Amino acid sequence: MIKCNRQGPVWIFAEQESGKLSDVPLELMSKGRELADKLNVKLTMILLGQGVEDLAKHLAAYGPDEVIYAEHPLLKDYQSTSYAKVLCNLIEKYEPQIVLYGATAIGRDLAPRVASQMRAGLTADCTDLQIGDHEEKDGTVHKKLMYQIRPAFGGNIIATIINYDRWPQMATVREGVMPMPEPIGSNNCKIITEKVHLSPEDLALKILEKHRQEKKVNLKAARIIVSGGAGVGSRENFKLIWELANSLGAAVGASRAAVDLGFCDKDHQVGQTGTTVRPALYIAIGISGAVQHRAGMQESAKIVAINNDPEAPIFQIAHYGIVGDLNDVVPKMIKAVRERV
């Protein structure tokens, strides 16, 4: 555990793989800037890898105060032990007060290892982060702590978690819950290169080959999503979802219930345990609107809900609602769209 430097910077781990940045550190940039400004400290991006200097310059264009990057041949491919060692050494040197990671496969592996070695607190799968004060029962006030906000108990409640005596404060943040910022160009961002000392003994594994299976659908990039739920009734009926999506040039989404029933593949799952999306238009068909699903799509610009239950929770967040049988409503929508085209 490092000492609590309450003037330390806010850090974002800039995840990259094979020389390509993940979207989530860029999504975190706007929230990181908000936190850093409230604390009156620097916002710093941390980048590890091999041959990542151009990525460091790319990150600098999005508005951090600093980009710290470390290069080494043994950092070419992500491995828990080597990345955790380098990141822990950097934390000990610079003493950040906050370290944020994306709640990706890499972030979920790396963050707890670093937290364990630093003996720091960690909150997983946050959906929001704020700065505030905390008063204990004895009247002790802890100023400007990070409120780590996330769904709990299956999404039935929203928990706010604080950490006032084990620093740095650390959290992983779900993909897609923060808006993607636009690059702002030159902002006098300082780029710092750090030397790394690693040996083969620091690697737990030797990677012989890498095989990566791409997702069938990129829901995060879709402007229109048509999603089906358990109320669709069958995999056969789910063809209506595909047909409407195709007519609109939209991506197909699904609730977890629909995926569990075999109506659609998991790559299409939207929600707390799937992908978080914020399209211009989200059409929810046969989806009741459980909090777990709403957590993944409620930031959509426009939401249209179709359900035969007028009391379905999805109508509470929908901008437009249609109460009716999807087998009657959806074919009429498809016909109307095609006639207009």
PAFIKOL-367676 format. One record per residue (C-alpha): residue in one letter; x, y, z. Coordinates in Angstrom, 3 decimals, always signed. Layout:
N
<site aa="A" px="X" py="Y" pz="Z"/>
...
This chain:
341
<site aa="M" px="+0.000" py="+0.000" pz="+0.000"/>
<site aa="I" px="+1.343" py="+3.421" pz="-0.946"/>
<site aa="K" px="+0.763" py="+6.505" pz="+1.140"/>
<site aa="C" px="-2.384" py="+8.521" pz="+0.448"/>
<site aa="N" px="-1.314" py="+11.349" pz="-1.849"/>
<site aa="R" px="-4.481" py="+13.433" pz="-1.961"/>
<site aa="Q" px="-2.858" py="+15.751" pz="-4.496"/>
<site aa="G" px="-1.929" py="+12.909" pz="-6.851"/>
<site aa="P" px="-3.247" py="+12.763" pz="-10.440"/>
<site aa="V" px="-6.195" py="+10.872" pz="-11.867"/>
<site aa="W" px="-4.997" py="+7.975" pz="-13.999"/>
<site aa="I" px="-6.712" py="+6.067" pz="-16.798"/>
<site aa="F" px="-5.189" py="+2.806" pz="-17.989"/>
<site aa="A" px="-5.151" py="+3.065" pz="-21.792"/>
<site aa="E" px="-5.764" py="-0.514" pz="-22.844"/>
<site aa="Q" px="-4.379" py="-1.514" pz="-26.226"/>
<site aa="E" px="-3.990" py="-4.810" pz="-28.014"/>
<site aa="S" px="-1.853" py="-5.462" pz="-31.092"/>
<site aa="G" px="-1.274" py="-1.743" pz="-31.485"/>
<site aa="K" px="-4.988" py="-0.875" pz="-31.429"/>
<site aa="L" px="-6.513" py="+1.173" pz="-28.632"/>
<site aa="S" px="-9.636" py="-0.054" pz="-26.911"/>
<site aa="D" px="-12.581" py="+2.354" pz="-27.008"/>
<site aa="V" px="-13.099" py="+2.353" pz="-23.255"/>
<site aa="P" px="-10.075" py="+4.494" pz="-22.218"/>
<site aa="L" px="-11.246" py="+7.151" pz="-24.668"/>
<site aa="E" px="-14.775" py="+6.890" pz="-23.243"/>
<site aa="L" px="-13.285" py="+7.360" pz="-19.778"/>
<site aa="M" px="-11.433" py="+10.490" pz="-20.862"/>
<site aa="S" px="-14.397" py="+12.856" pz="-20.400"/>
<site aa="K" px="-15.249" py="+11.445" pz="-16.976"/>
<site aa="G" px="-11.575" py="+11.446" pz="-15.998"/>
<site aa="R" px="-11.318" py="+15.109" pz="-16.968"/>
<site aa="E" px="-14.392" py="+15.919" pz="-14.861"/>
<site aa="L" px="-12.916" py="+14.156" pz="-11.820"/>
<site aa="A" px="-9.461" py="+15.719" pz="-12.274"/>
<site aa="D" px="-10.917" py="+19.220" pz="-12.627"/>
<site aa="K" px="-12.998" py="+18.826" pz="-9.460"/>
<site aa="L" px="-9.891" py="+17.680" pz="-7.595"/>
<site aa="N" px="-7.709" py="+20.317" pz="-9.286"/>
<site aa="V" px="-5.144" py="+17.707" pz="-10.328"/>
<site aa="K" px="-3.726" py="+16.368" pz="-13.584"/>
<site aa="L" px="-5.392" py="+13.770" pz="-15.808"/>
<site aa="T" px="-2.883" py="+11.165" pz="-16.960"/>
<site aa="M" px="-3.190" py="+8.295" pz="-19.454"/>
<site aa="I" px="-1.034" py="+5.221" pz="-18.811"/>
<site aa="L" px="-0.017" py="+3.170" pz="-21.845"/>
<site aa="L" px="+2.006" py="-0.058" pz="-21.882"/>
<site aa="G" px="+3.178" py="-2.104" pz="-24.863"/>
<site aa="Q" px="+5.759" py="-2.284" pz="-27.619"/>
<site aa="G" px="+5.962" py="+0.299" pz="-30.380"/>
<site aa="V" px="+3.179" py="+2.398" pz="-28.857"/>
<site aa="E" px="+4.660" py="+5.882" pz="-29.271"/>
<site aa="D" px="+2.153" py="+6.751" pz="-32.017"/>
<site aa="L" px="-0.680" py="+5.596" pz="-29.767"/>
<site aa="A" px="+0.631" py="+7.919" pz="-27.049"/>
<site aa="K" px="+0.442" py="+10.831" pz="-29.489"/>
<site aa="H" px="-3.059" py="+9.757" pz="-30.482"/>
<site aa="L" px="-4.159" py="+9.767" pz="-26.834"/>
<site aa="A" px="-2.646" py="+13.226" pz="-26.342"/>
<site aa="A" px="-5.086" py="+14.625" pz="-28.896"/>
<site aa="Y" px="-8.056" py="+13.812" pz="-26.633"/>
<site aa="G" px="-7.121" py="+16.257" pz="-23.905"/>
<site aa="P" px="-5.212" py="+14.631" pz="-21.029"/>
<site aa="D" px="-2.545" py="+16.653" pz="-19.250"/>
<site aa="E" px="-0.012" py="+13.826" pz="-19.544"/>
<site aa="V" px="+0.508" py="+10.523" pz="-21.295"/>
<site aa="I" px="+2.977" py="+8.193" pz="-19.611"/>
<site aa="Y" px="+3.987" py="+5.252" pz="-21.757"/>
<site aa="A" px="+6.364" py="+2.357" pz="-21.209"/>
<site aa="E" px="+7.706" py="+0.144" pz="-23.977"/>
<site aa="H" px="+9.392" py="-3.254" pz="-23.777"/>
<site aa="P" px="+9.424" py="-6.370" pz="-25.996"/>
<site aa="L" px="+7.883" py="-8.362" pz="-23.129"/>
<site aa="L" px="+4.939" py="-5.955" pz="-23.059"/>
<site aa="K" px="+4.022" py="-6.670" pz="-26.684"/>
<site aa="D" px="+1.274" py="-9.102" pz="-25.660"/>
<site aa="Y" px="-0.811" py="-8.581" pz="-22.540"/>
<site aa="Q" px="+0.125" py="-10.832" pz="-19.635"/>
<site aa="S" px="-1.108" py="-10.303" pz="-16.104"/>
<site aa="T" px="+2.207" py="-10.584" pz="-14.292"/>
<site aa="S" px="+4.311" py="-8.304" pz="-16.494"/>
<site aa="Y" px="+1.661" py="-5.589" pz="-16.865"/>
<site aa="A" px="+0.850" py="-5.650" pz="-13.147"/>
<site aa="K" px="+4.536" py="-5.359" pz="-12.223"/>
<site aa="V" px="+5.114" py="-2.343" pz="-14.460"/>
<site aa="L" px="+1.887" py="-0.619" pz="-13.430"/>
<site aa="C" px="+2.556" py="-1.147" pz="-9.716"/>
<site aa="N" px="+6.049" py="+0.335" pz="-10.125"/>
<site aa="L" px="+4.575" py="+3.384" pz="-11.850"/>
<site aa="I" px="+1.936" py="+3.809" pz="-9.128"/>
<site aa="E" px="+4.627" py="+3.695" pz="-6.446"/>
<site aa="K" px="+6.637" py="+6.335" pz="-8.328"/>
<site aa="Y" px="+3.871" py="+8.819" pz="-9.187"/>
<site aa="E" px="+1.348" py="+8.147" pz="-6.370"/>
<site aa="P" px="-1.950" py="+8.739" pz="-8.216"/>
<site aa="Q" px="-5.031" py="+9.139" pz="-6.047"/>
<site aa="I" px="-7.377" py="+7.506" pz="-8.591"/>
<site aa="V" px="-6.732" py="+4.758" pz="-11.168"/>
<site aa="L" px="-9.478" py="+3.821" pz="-13.643"/>
<site aa="Y" px="-9.684" py="+0.814" pz="-15.968"/>
<site aa="G" px="-12.221" py="-0.375" pz="-18.500"/>
<site aa="A" px="-14.317" py="-3.322" pz="-17.369"/>
<site aa="T" px="-12.995" py="-5.381" pz="-20.278"/>
<site aa="A" px="-11.440" py="-8.840" pz="-20.178"/>
<site aa="I" px="-8.015" py="-7.221" pz="-19.698"/>
<site aa="G" px="-9.211" py="-4.596" pz="-17.220"/>
<site aa="R" px="-11.043" py="-7.164" pz="-15.123"/>
<site aa="D" px="-7.881" py="-9.260" pz="-14.970"/>
<site aa="L" px="-5.335" py="-6.487" pz="-14.404"/>
<site aa="A" px="-7.153" py="-4.215" pz="-11.930"/>
<site aa="P" px="-7.620" py="-6.774" pz="-9.110"/>
<site aa="R" px="-3.996" py="-7.913" pz="-9.414"/>
<site aa="V" px="-2.755" py="-4.341" pz="-9.065"/>
<site aa="A" px="-5.212" py="-3.645" pz="-6.234"/>
<site aa="S" px="-4.016" py="-6.752" pz="-4.386"/>
<site aa="Q" px="-0.344" py="-5.833" pz="-4.720"/>
<site aa="M" px="-1.024" py="-2.219" pz="-3.712"/>
<site aa="R" px="-3.395" py="-3.333" pz="-0.944"/>
<site aa="A" px="-5.855" py="-0.832" pz="-2.366"/>
<site aa="G" px="-9.622" py="-0.894" pz="-2.734"/>
<site aa="L" px="-11.282" py="-1.704" pz="-6.051"/>
<site aa="T" px="-14.881" py="-1.414" pz="-7.237"/>
<site aa="A" px="-15.827" py="-3.399" pz="-10.342"/>
<site aa="D" px="-18.244" py="-2.585" pz="-13.172"/>
<site aa="C" px="-19.055" py="+1.002" pz="-12.241"/>
<site aa="T" px="-21.634" py="+2.881" pz="-14.275"/>
<site aa="D" px="-20.850" py="+6.332" pz="-12.865"/>
<site aa="L" px="-18.151" py="+8.131" pz="-10.878"/>
<site aa="Q" px="-18.497" py="+11.329" pz="-8.846"/>
<site aa="I" px="-16.483" py="+13.373" pz="-6.351"/>
<site aa="G" px="-17.977" py="+14.046" pz="-2.913"/>
<site aa="D" px="-17.414" py="+14.133" pz="+0.833"/>
<site aa="H" px="-18.124" py="+11.432" pz="+3.424"/>
<site aa="E" px="-18.880" py="+11.953" pz="+7.102"/>
<site aa="E" px="-18.415" py="+9.085" pz="+9.558"/>
<site aa="K" px="-20.551" py="+8.512" pz="+12.641"/>
<site aa="D" px="-17.900" py="+10.097" pz="+14.867"/>
<site aa="G" px="-18.046" py="+13.297" pz="+12.823"/>
<site aa="T" px="-14.831" py="+12.717" pz="+10.858"/>
<site aa="V" px="-15.208" py="+14.163" pz="+7.361"/>
<site aa="H" px="-13.277" py="+12.771" pz="+4.416"/>
<site aa="K" px="-13.083" py="+15.376" pz="+1.676"/>
<site aa="K" px="-13.249" py="+14.825" pz="-2.078"/>
<site aa="L" px="-13.512" py="+11.057" pz="-2.284"/>
<site aa="M" px="-14.455" py="+9.213" pz="-5.463"/>
<site aa="Y" px="-18.007" py="+7.901" pz="-5.316"/>
<site aa="Q" px="-17.945" py="+4.583" pz="-7.171"/>
<site aa="I" px="-21.490" py="+3.903" pz="-8.374"/>
<site aa="R" px="-22.626" py="+0.518" pz="-9.671"/>
<site aa="P" px="-25.670" py="-1.776" pz="-9.801"/>
<site aa="A" px="-25.794" py="-4.357" pz="-6.990"/>
<site aa="F" px="-27.897" py="-7.366" pz="-5.985"/>
<site aa="G" px="-28.652" py="-8.302" pz="-9.569"/>
<site aa="G" px="-29.259" py="-4.696" pz="-10.547"/>
<site aa="N" px="-32.125" py="-4.236" pz="-8.095"/>
<site aa="I" px="-30.342" py="-1.412" pz="-6.259"/>
<site aa="I" px="-27.661" py="+1.139" pz="-7.063"/>
<site aa="A" px="-24.728" py="+1.057" pz="-4.635"/>
<site aa="T" px="-22.353" py="+3.949" pz="-3.929"/>
<site aa="I" px="-18.967" py="+2.759" pz="-2.688"/>
<site aa="I" px="-16.177" py="+4.879" pz="-1.207"/>
<site aa="N" px="-12.625" py="+4.139" pz="-0.143"/>
<site aa="Y" px="-11.064" py="+6.578" pz="+2.312"/>
<site aa="D" px="-8.133" py="+4.699" pz="+3.816"/>
<site aa="R" px="-6.716" py="+2.396" pz="+1.098"/>
<site aa="W" px="-5.367" py="+4.303" pz="-1.854"/>
<site aa="P" px="-5.173" py="+4.714" pz="-4.775"/>
<site aa="Q" px="-8.946" py="+4.620" pz="-5.241"/>
<site aa="M" px="-9.500" py="+2.178" pz="-8.094"/>
<site aa="A" px="-12.452" py="+1.197" pz="-10.259"/>
<site aa="T" px="-13.283" py="-0.599" pz="-13.469"/>
<site aa="V" px="-15.957" py="+1.084" pz="-15.595"/>
<site aa="R" px="-18.340" py="-0.648" pz="-17.964"/>
<site aa="E" px="-17.860" py="-0.125" pz="-21.680"/>
<site aa="G" px="-20.321" py="+2.189" pz="-23.370"/>
<site aa="V" px="-21.637" py="+3.973" pz="-20.265"/>
<site aa="M" px="-19.584" py="+7.129" pz="-20.932"/>
<site aa="P" px="-19.897" py="+9.114" pz="-24.183"/>
<site aa="M" px="-17.033" py="+8.917" pz="-26.648"/>
<site aa="P" px="-15.279" py="+12.336" pz="-26.775"/>
<site aa="E" px="-14.034" py="+14.043" pz="-29.910"/>
<site aa="P" px="-10.289" py="+14.753" pz="-30.289"/>
<site aa="I" px="-9.449" py="+18.355" pz="-29.448"/>
<site aa="G" px="-6.046" py="+18.525" pz="-31.138"/>
<site aa="S" px="-3.031" py="+20.161" pz="-29.517"/>
<site aa="N" px="-3.482" py="+20.952" pz="-25.826"/>
<site aa="N" px="+0.126" py="+21.047" pz="-24.599"/>
<site aa="C" px="-0.157" py="+17.474" pz="-23.360"/>
<site aa="K" px="+3.128" py="+16.241" pz="-21.929"/>
<site aa="I" px="+4.298" py="+12.823" pz="-23.163"/>
<site aa="I" px="+6.598" py="+10.965" pz="-20.772"/>
<site aa="T" px="+8.561" py="+7.807" pz="-21.576"/>
<site aa="E" px="+9.290" py="+5.417" pz="-18.722"/>
<site aa="K" px="+12.052" py="+2.811" pz="-18.781"/>
<site aa="V" px="+10.987" py="-0.742" pz="-17.962"/>
<site aa="H" px="+13.068" py="-3.550" pz="-16.535"/>
<site aa="L" px="+11.576" py="-6.962" pz="-17.284"/>
<site aa="S" px="+12.987" py="-10.443" pz="-17.786"/>
<site aa="P" px="+11.427" py="-13.672" pz="-19.115"/>
<site aa="E" px="+10.956" py="-14.719" pz="-15.487"/>
<site aa="D" px="+8.350" py="-11.961" pz="-15.173"/>
<site aa="L" px="+6.107" py="-13.778" pz="-17.651"/>
<site aa="A" px="+3.884" py="-16.562" pz="-16.417"/>
<site aa="L" px="+3.324" py="-17.911" pz="-19.935"/>
<site aa="K" px="+4.988" py="-18.008" pz="-23.313"/>
<site aa="I" px="+2.583" py="-17.115" pz="-26.117"/>
<site aa="L" px="+3.204" py="-19.228" pz="-29.202"/>
<site aa="E" px="+0.234" py="-18.158" pz="-31.330"/>
<site aa="K" px="-2.732" py="-15.832" pz="-30.987"/>
<site aa="H" px="-6.163" py="-16.538" pz="-32.428"/>
<site aa="R" px="-8.839" py="-13.882" pz="-32.000"/>
<site aa="Q" px="-12.462" py="-14.395" pz="-32.885"/>
<site aa="E" px="-14.143" py="-11.151" pz="-33.829"/>
<site aa="K" px="-17.626" py="-10.387" pz="-32.559"/>
<site aa="K" px="-20.418" py="-10.935" pz="-35.069"/>
<site aa="V" px="-21.937" py="-7.522" pz="-34.403"/>
<site aa="N" px="-20.644" py="-4.153" pz="-33.185"/>
<site aa="L" px="-23.598" py="-2.947" pz="-31.140"/>
<site aa="K" px="-21.698" py="+0.010" pz="-29.695"/>
<site aa="A" px="-21.237" py="+1.552" pz="-33.148"/>
<site aa="A" px="-24.851" py="+1.040" pz="-34.284"/>
<site aa="R" px="-27.044" py="+4.140" pz="-34.715"/>
<site aa="I" px="-30.243" py="+2.047" pz="-34.700"/>
<site aa="I" px="-30.785" py="-1.170" pz="-32.732"/>
<site aa="V" px="-33.823" py="-3.424" pz="-32.880"/>
<site aa="S" px="-33.884" py="-5.731" pz="-29.857"/>
<site aa="G" px="-36.074" py="-8.701" pz="-29.047"/>
<site aa="G" px="-36.862" py="-10.253" pz="-25.686"/>
<site aa="A" px="-38.411" py="-13.379" pz="-24.255"/>
<site aa="G" px="-41.820" py="-12.018" pz="-25.255"/>
<site aa="V" px="-40.969" py="-12.657" pz="-28.918"/>
<site aa="G" px="-41.877" py="-16.245" pz="-28.098"/>
<site aa="S" px="-39.561" py="-18.349" pz="-30.238"/>
<site aa="R" px="-36.480" py="-18.365" pz="-32.434"/>
<site aa="E" px="-38.842" py="-18.574" pz="-35.405"/>
<site aa="N" px="-40.653" py="-15.396" pz="-34.321"/>
<site aa="F" px="-37.296" py="-13.691" pz="-33.786"/>
<site aa="K" px="-37.002" py="-13.569" pz="-37.578"/>
<site aa="L" px="-39.356" py="-10.569" pz="-37.371"/>
<site aa="I" px="-36.683" py="-8.747" pz="-35.353"/>
<site aa="W" px="-34.099" py="-9.467" pz="-38.045"/>
<site aa="E" px="-36.509" py="-8.417" pz="-40.791"/>
<site aa="L" px="-37.334" py="-5.070" pz="-39.170"/>
<site aa="A" px="-33.646" py="-4.432" pz="-38.446"/>
<site aa="N" px="-32.697" py="-5.169" pz="-42.057"/>
<site aa="S" px="-35.374" py="-2.833" pz="-43.371"/>
<site aa="L" px="-34.060" py="-0.029" pz="-41.130"/>
<site aa="G" px="-30.367" py="-0.748" pz="-41.703"/>
<site aa="A" px="-30.124" py="-1.474" pz="-37.974"/>
<site aa="A" px="-28.219" py="-3.871" pz="-35.754"/>
<site aa="V" px="-30.030" py="-6.680" pz="-33.944"/>
<site aa="G" px="-29.967" py="-6.779" pz="-30.160"/>
<site aa="A" px="-31.462" py="-9.132" pz="-27.599"/>
<site aa="S" px="-32.247" py="-9.281" pz="-23.913"/>
<site aa="R" px="-30.485" py="-11.823" pz="-21.721"/>
<site aa="A" px="-33.733" py="-13.806" pz="-21.460"/>
<site aa="A" px="-33.924" py="-14.076" pz="-25.253"/>
<site aa="V" px="-30.289" py="-15.229" pz="-25.407"/>
<site aa="D" px="-30.828" py="-17.776" pz="-22.616"/>
<site aa="L" px="-33.842" py="-19.166" pz="-24.501"/>
<site aa="G" px="-31.714" py="-19.591" pz="-27.637"/>
<site aa="F" px="-33.536" py="-16.970" pz="-29.734"/>
<site aa="C" px="-30.293" py="-15.094" pz="-30.515"/>
<site aa="D" px="-26.523" py="-15.383" pz="-30.018"/>
<site aa="K" px="-24.838" py="-13.841" pz="-26.980"/>
<site aa="D" px="-22.884" py="-11.377" pz="-29.152"/>
<site aa="H" px="-26.207" py="-9.532" pz="-29.590"/>
<site aa="Q" px="-26.994" py="-9.291" pz="-25.858"/>
<site aa="V" px="-27.733" py="-5.817" pz="-24.497"/>
<site aa="G" px="-27.774" py="-5.086" pz="-20.787"/>
<site aa="Q" px="-25.842" py="-5.292" pz="-17.559"/>
<site aa="T" px="-24.267" py="-8.636" pz="-18.506"/>
<site aa="G" px="-24.075" py="-7.809" pz="-22.211"/>
<site aa="T" px="-23.162" py="-4.663" pz="-24.136"/>
<site aa="T" px="-24.043" py="-1.156" pz="-22.999"/>
<site aa="V" px="-25.332" py="+0.884" pz="-25.938"/>
<site aa="R" px="-26.530" py="+4.438" pz="-26.605"/>
<site aa="P" px="-27.845" py="+4.523" pz="-30.203"/>
<site aa="A" px="-29.929" py="+7.267" pz="-31.789"/>
<site aa="L" px="-32.903" py="+4.860" pz="-31.867"/>
<site aa="Y" px="-33.527" py="+1.746" pz="-29.764"/>
<site aa="I" px="-36.591" py="-0.390" pz="-30.542"/>
<site aa="A" px="-37.414" py="-2.874" pz="-27.765"/>
<site aa="I" px="-39.802" py="-5.626" pz="-28.854"/>
<site aa="G" px="-41.177" py="-8.148" pz="-26.378"/>
<site aa="I" px="-38.789" py="-6.896" pz="-23.695"/>
<site aa="S" px="-40.323" py="-6.419" pz="-20.253"/>
<site aa="G" px="-37.652" py="-3.923" pz="-19.145"/>
<site aa="A" px="-35.932" py="-5.500" pz="-16.169"/>
<site aa="V" px="-33.389" py="-3.201" pz="-14.539"/>
<site aa="Q" px="-30.534" py="-5.350" pz="-15.836"/>
<site aa="H" px="-31.607" py="-4.653" pz="-19.430"/>
<site aa="R" px="-32.438" py="-1.005" pz="-18.847"/>
<site aa="A" px="-28.946" py="-0.440" pz="-17.424"/>
<site aa="G" px="-27.532" py="-1.269" pz="-20.848"/>
<site aa="M" px="-29.761" py="+0.877" pz="-23.088"/>
<site aa="Q" px="-31.513" py="+3.625" pz="-21.119"/>
<site aa="E" px="-29.115" py="+6.307" pz="-22.426"/>
<site aa="S" px="-30.399" py="+5.793" pz="-25.986"/>
<site aa="A" px="-31.509" py="+9.054" pz="-27.616"/>
<site aa="K" px="-34.961" py="+7.671" pz="-28.529"/>
<site aa="I" px="-36.566" py="+4.491" pz="-27.213"/>
<site aa="V" px="-39.577" py="+2.800" pz="-28.810"/>
<site aa="A" px="-41.150" py="-0.063" pz="-26.844"/>
<site aa="I" px="-43.569" py="-2.671" pz="-28.207"/>
<site aa="N" px="-45.183" py="-4.970" pz="-25.651"/>
<site aa="N" px="-48.614" py="-6.505" pz="-25.085"/>
<site aa="D" px="-48.408" py="-5.754" pz="-21.348"/>
<site aa="P" px="-49.301" py="-2.110" pz="-20.656"/>
<site aa="E" px="-47.672" py="-2.399" pz="-17.208"/>
<site aa="A" px="-44.294" py="-3.550" pz="-18.565"/>
<site aa="P" px="-41.443" py="-1.563" pz="-16.913"/>
<site aa="I" px="-39.920" py="-0.786" pz="-20.319"/>
<site aa="F" px="-42.678" py="+1.804" pz="-20.854"/>
<site aa="Q" px="-41.328" py="+3.801" pz="-17.901"/>
<site aa="I" px="-38.257" py="+4.832" pz="-19.918"/>
<site aa="A" px="-39.655" py="+4.630" pz="-23.465"/>
<site aa="H" px="-40.217" py="+7.847" pz="-25.404"/>
<site aa="Y" px="-42.856" py="+6.075" pz="-27.505"/>
<site aa="G" px="-44.827" py="+2.982" pz="-26.518"/>
<site aa="I" px="-47.020" py="+0.625" pz="-28.501"/>
<site aa="V" px="-49.237" py="-1.788" pz="-26.571"/>
<site aa="G" px="-50.026" py="-4.687" pz="-28.835"/>
<site aa="D" px="-49.104" py="-8.089" pz="-30.221"/>
<site aa="L" px="-45.723" py="-7.896" pz="-31.937"/>
<site aa="N" px="-46.972" py="-10.316" pz="-34.597"/>
<site aa="D" px="-49.477" py="-7.653" pz="-35.639"/>
<site aa="V" px="-47.393" py="-4.523" pz="-34.992"/>
<site aa="V" px="-43.965" py="-5.452" pz="-36.393"/>
<site aa="P" px="-45.134" py="-6.600" pz="-39.881"/>
<site aa="K" px="-46.993" py="-3.277" pz="-40.232"/>
<site aa="M" px="-43.822" py="-1.400" pz="-39.261"/>
<site aa="I" px="-41.786" py="-3.364" pz="-41.800"/>
<site aa="K" px="-44.350" py="-2.630" pz="-44.503"/>
<site aa="A" px="-44.435" py="+1.083" pz="-43.659"/>
<site aa="V" px="-40.626" py="+1.360" pz="-43.738"/>
<site aa="R" px="-40.355" py="-0.443" pz="-47.081"/>
<site aa="E" px="-43.104" py="+1.667" pz="-48.657"/>
<site aa="R" px="-41.300" py="+4.848" pz="-47.622"/>
<site aa="V" px="-38.006" py="+3.555" pz="-49.047"/>
